[in-house]
């Protein structure tokens, strides 16, 4: 991991925070300025390490993989306050997805990137991609929100409220919140397929319970309660129509190709909402597509069904030098690739 950082002076939209934020990021693949840029936005407990040995999307991003680090520059920011760089936000409710998107766009500007080949992200990261595209409709050649939508539905808001209650009242807030969240990120058939009502011989409890406890303990080793509080709050603020009050009015100026990817068994950002978004958007935009990952695994399928996802994404990441504009404002000779 080689973290870079940019100091960003920022005041949140609600003026609840004003100051200097460290915006940390990682680069992978070809040197910045020599190849098309792919911006990868992480999800709730993710971070900027998107590929390499410890990368959370390393089956999708890497040398000669779907998003090829031998052809692209991969850029990934950390959401300020996610704790990966040690920075903590004491006023989490001052921030929204709108603010995070503005901060990311300021980072892109500071890096002198004039055009982004693709912005892509799953779950919260995909919602940030939606907001970034609405704010800078000319910047991105491709926008790919996966297992997410442009809004926090009532269902999302309800479950985030449950998470907030757990975080505020549990004696083990992070662990208990994670246990609840895992039942949303997976689907009933996924758990049946994995466990078949089997018993853990050591603990003498159902294996599904020991699995939940494992994920609870694992998250506590790498995440802080303050970061989780922030991320859960951000999920409640997804709404690209805050300025216009209307979805089509908010997205009509987006110039790039839009590829919406849902998961048929998703219990969090339900596929029906994503399909509804597509059906609305296609009435005013020709270069919008909608694809579905077919899986028993629910929301987490975007982190599991790599063959399907790679097949869906492959046409976007076929290099065509006559159409893809390179960011030639920077001329770094040394590669930032972290792939061995």
C-alpha positions in Angstrom: 0.0 0.0 0.0 1.4 3.4 -1.0 -1.0 6.1 0.1 -0.8 9.6 -1.4 -2.6 12.6 0.1 -3.9 16.0 -1.0 -5.1 18.6 1.4 -8.5 19.8 0.4 -10.0 23.0 1.9 -13.7 22.3 2.1 -16.9 23.5 3.7 -19.8 21.1 3.7 -23.1 22.0 2.0 -24.8 22.4 5.4 -21.8 24.3 6.7 -21.5 21.8 9.6 -17.9 21.4 8.8 -15.3 23.8 7.4 -11.6 23.2 7.3 -8.8 21.2 5.6 -9.3 17.6 4.9 -6.6 15.1 3.9 -7.9 13.3 0.7 -5.8 10.1 0.5 -5.7 7.9 -2.6 -3.8 5.2 -4.3 -2.7 4.7 -7.9 -2.3 1.4 -9.8 -1.3 0.5 -13.3 0.2 2.9 -15.8 1.6 6.2 -14.7 -0.9 9.1 -14.4 -0.9 11.0 -17.6 0.0 8.1 -19.9 -3.2 6.1 -20.1 -7.0 6.4 -19.6 -8.0 6.9 -16.0 -10.5 4.6 -14.2 -11.8 5.9 -10.9 -12.9 3.2 -8.5 -15.1 4.3 -5.6 -15.2 2.0 -2.6 -18.2 0.8 -0.7 -19.1 1.1 3.0 -16.2 -0.8 4.6 -13.9 -0.6 1.6 -10.9 1.5 0.9 -8.5 2.7 -1.7 -6.6 -0.7 -2.0 -8.7 -2.0 -4.9 -6.2 -4.4 -6.4 -2.9 -6.1 -5.6 -2.5 -8.9 -3.1 -4.8 -7.3 -0.5 -7.1 -5.6 -3.0 -10.8 -6.1 -2.4 -11.6 -6.1 -6.1 -8.4 -7.8 -7.2 -10.2 -10.5 -9.2 -11.6 -7.8 -11.4 -8.7 -5.3 -11.5 -5.1 -6.3 -12.3 -2.7 -7.2 -15.1 -4.6 -8.8 -18.0 -7.8 -8.8 -16.0 -11.1 -7.1 -16.9 -9.9 -3.7 -15.8 -6.3 -4.1 -17.0 -3.5 -2.4 -15.1 -1.4 -2.8 -18.2 -3.7 -0.5 -20.1 -5.2 1.9 -17.6 -4.3 4.1 -14.7 -6.5 3.1 -11.7 -7.3 5.8 -9.2 -9.1 5.2 -5.9 -9.8 7.8 -3.2 -10.6 7.1 0.4 -13.8 8.6 1.7 -12.5 11.1 4.2 -13.2 9.7 7.7 -13.2 6.0 6.6 -10.1 5.6 8.8 -7.9 3.9 6.3 -5.4 6.8 6.5 -5.9 7.4 10.2 -8.1 10.5 9.7 -11.2 10.8 11.8 -14.2 13.0 11.3 -15.9 14.2 14.5 -19.0 15.6 12.9 -20.2 12.8 10.6 -23.7 14.1 10.1 -22.2 17.3 8.5 -21.2 15.2 5.5 -23.4 13.8 2.7 -22.7 11.9 -0.5 -22.9 15.2 -2.2 -20.0 16.5 -0.1 -17.9 13.4 -0.7 -18.5 13.7 -4.4 -17.4 17.3 -4.4 -14.3 16.4 -2.5 -13.4 13.6 -5.0 -14.0 16.1 -7.9 -11.6 18.6 -6.2 -9.1 15.8 -5.9 -9.4 15.0 -9.6 -8.9 18.7 -10.4 -5.8 18.9 -8.2 -4.4 15.9 -10.0 -4.8 17.7 -13.3 -7.1 15.0 -14.7 -9.1 16.5 -17.6 -11.1 13.4 -18.6 -12.0 10.1 -16.8 -12.5 7.0 -18.9 -14.8 5.4 -16.3 -16.1 6.0 -12.8 -17.2 2.8 -11.2 -18.3 1.6 -7.8 -20.5 -0.8 -6.0 -23.1 0.1 -3.3 -22.2 3.4 -1.6 -19.3 3.8 -4.1 -21.8 3.6 -7.0 -24.0 6.2 -5.5 -21.0 8.5 -5.3 -20.4 7.8 -9.0 -24.0 8.9 -9.7 -23.6 12.1 -7.8 -20.2 12.9 -9.4 -21.6 12.4 -12.8 -24.6 14.7 -12.0 -22.1 17.4 -10.8 -19.7 17.1 -13.7 -21.7 15.7 -16.6 -18.9 16.2 -19.1 -16.1 14.6 -17.2 -16.7 10.9 -17.4 -16.8 8.8 -20.6 -18.5 5.9 -18.7 -20.5 5.8 -15.5 -21.0 2.4 -13.9 -23.0 2.3 -10.6 -23.3 -1.4 -9.4 -25.8 -2.7 -6.9 -26.9 0.8 -6.0 -29.2 3.6 -7.0 -29.3 7.4 -7.2 -31.4 7.6 -4.0 -31.8 6.2 -0.5 -35.1 4.3 -0.7 -37.3 4.1 2.4 -36.0 0.5 2.7 -32.4 1.7 2.9 -33.3 4.5 5.3 -35.1 2.0 7.5 -32.2 -0.3 7.7 -29.7 2.5 8.3 -31.9 3.6 11.2 -31.7 0.1 12.7 -27.9 0.3 12.2 -27.8 3.7 13.9 -29.8 2.4 16.9 -27.4 -0.5 17.3 -24.4 1.9 17.0 -25.8 4.1 19.7 -27.1 1.6 22.2 -25.2 -1.7 21.8 -22.4 -2.7 24.2 -20.6 -4.0 21.1 -21.7 -1.4 18.5 -19.5 -2.3 15.6 -19.7 -6.0 16.0 -23.5 -6.0 16.4 -24.0 -3.6 13.5 -22.0 -5.8 11.3 -24.0 -8.9 12.2 -27.2 -7.1 11.3 -25.7 -5.7 8.0 -24.5 -9.2 6.9 -28.1 -10.4 6.8 -28.8 -7.6 4.3 -25.7 -8.1 2.2 -26.5 -11.8 1.6 -29.8 -13.5 0.6 -31.6 -16.4 2.2 -30.7 -18.8 -0.5 -27.1 -17.9 -0.2 -27.0 -18.8 3.5 -28.9 -22.1 2.9 -26.5 -23.0 0.1 -23.5 -22.3 2.4 -24.6 -23.8 5.7 -27.5 -26.3 5.2 -28.4 -25.8 8.9 -25.1 -27.4 9.9 -23.6 -27.1 13.4 -20.2 -25.8 14.4 -18.8 -28.7 16.4 -16.4 -26.5 18.4 -18.8 -23.8 19.4 -21.9 -26.0 19.4 -24.0 -23.3 17.6 -25.3 -23.2 14.0 -22.5 -22.5 11.5 -24.5 -19.5 10.3 -24.1 -18.0 13.7 -20.4 -18.6 13.9 -20.1 -17.1 10.4 -21.8 -13.9 11.6 -19.6 -13.8 14.7 -16.5 -14.2 12.5 -17.5 -11.2 10.3 -18.2 -9.2 13.5 -14.8 -9.9 14.9 -13.0 -9.4 11.6 -14.5 -6.0 11.0 -13.5 -4.8 14.5 -9.9 -5.6 13.7 -9.7 -3.2 10.7 -12.5 -0.6 11.3 -13.4 2.0 13.8 -16.9 2.8 15.2 -16.5 6.4 14.2 -15.8 5.4 10.6 -18.8 3.1 10.5 -21.1 5.8 12.0 -20.0 8.1 9.1 -20.5 5.5 6.4 -23.9 4.5 7.7 -24.9 8.1 7.7 -23.7 8.6 4.2 -26.0 5.8 3.0 -29.0 7.9 4.2 -27.9 10.9 2.2 -28.0 9.5 -1.3 -30.1 11.8 -3.4 -28.9 13.4 -6.7 -32.2 15.3 -7.1 -31.7 17.6 -4.1 -31.2 20.6 -6.4 -33.8 19.9 -9.0 -36.3 17.7 -7.2 -36.5 15.5 -10.4 -34.4 12.6 -11.5 -34.5 13.3 -15.2 -33.7 17.0 -14.7 -30.7 16.0 -12.6 -29.2 13.5 -15.1 -30.2 14.9 -18.5 -26.8 16.6 -19.0 -24.7 13.6 -18.4 -22.8 13.0 -21.6 -21.0 9.7 -20.9 -22.3 6.2 -21.4 -24.2 4.9 -18.4 -24.2 1.2 -17.5 -26.5 0.2 -14.6 -25.8 -3.1 -13.0 -28.2 -4.8 -10.5 -28.3 -8.1 -8.7 -31.5 -10.0 -9.0 -31.4 -11.2 -5.4 -30.2 -7.9 -3.8 -32.1 -7.3 -0.5 -30.5 -3.8 0.1 -30.5 -1.9 -3.2 -33.2 -3.9 -4.8 -32.9 -4.7 -8.5 -36.5 -3.5 -9.2 -35.4 0.1 -8.2 -32.5 0.0 -10.5 -34.6 -1.3 -13.3 -37.1 1.5 -12.7 -34.3 4.0 -12.9 -33.2 2.5 -16.2 -36.7 2.6 -17.6 -37.1 6.2 -16.7 -33.6 7.3 -17.9 -33.9 5.5 -21.3 -36.8 7.8 -22.2 -34.3 10.7 -22.6 -30.9 9.0 -23.1 -29.8 6.5 -25.8 -26.5 5.6 -24.3 -27.7 3.9 -21.2 -27.8 0.2 -20.5 -29.0 -2.1 -17.8 -27.6 -5.5 -16.9 -28.3 -7.9 -14.1 -26.0 -10.2 -12.2 -27.9 -13.5 -11.6 -26.9 -14.8 -8.2 -28.2 -16.4 -5.0 -25.8 -14.3 -3.0 -27.7 -11.0 -2.7 -26.1 -7.5 -2.5 -22.6 -8.9 -2.0 -22.7 -10.6 -5.4 -20.8 -7.6 -6.9 -17.9 -8.8 -4.7 -18.4 -12.5 -5.5 -19.7 -13.1 -9.0 -16.6 -12.0 -10.8 -17.1 -13.9 -14.0 -20.5 -12.4 -14.6 -19.4 -8.9 -13.7 -16.3 -9.2 -15.9 -18.5 -10.3 -18.9 -20.8 -7.3 -18.3 -17.9 -4.8 -18.0 -15.7 -6.2 -20.8 -17.1 -4.1 -23.6 -16.4 -0.9 -21.7 -12.8 -1.7 -21.0 -11.7 -2.6 -24.6 -9.1 0.0 -25.4 -9.9 2.1 -28.5 -7.2 4.7 -28.8 -9.2 6.7 -31.4 -12.0 7.4 -28.9 -10.5 7.4 -25.5 -8.9 10.7 -24.5 -5.7 10.3 -22.5 -4.8 12.7 -19.7 -1.5 14.0 -21.0 -1.2 16.9 -18.6 1.1 14.8 -16.3 4.2 13.0 -17.5 5.3 10.7 -14.8 7.9 8.2 -15.9 7.7 5.9 -12.9 4.7 3.5 -12.8 2.6 3.5 -9.7 1.5 -0.1 -10.3 1.3 -2.1 -7.1 0.7 -5.4 -8.8 3.4 -8.0 -8.4 
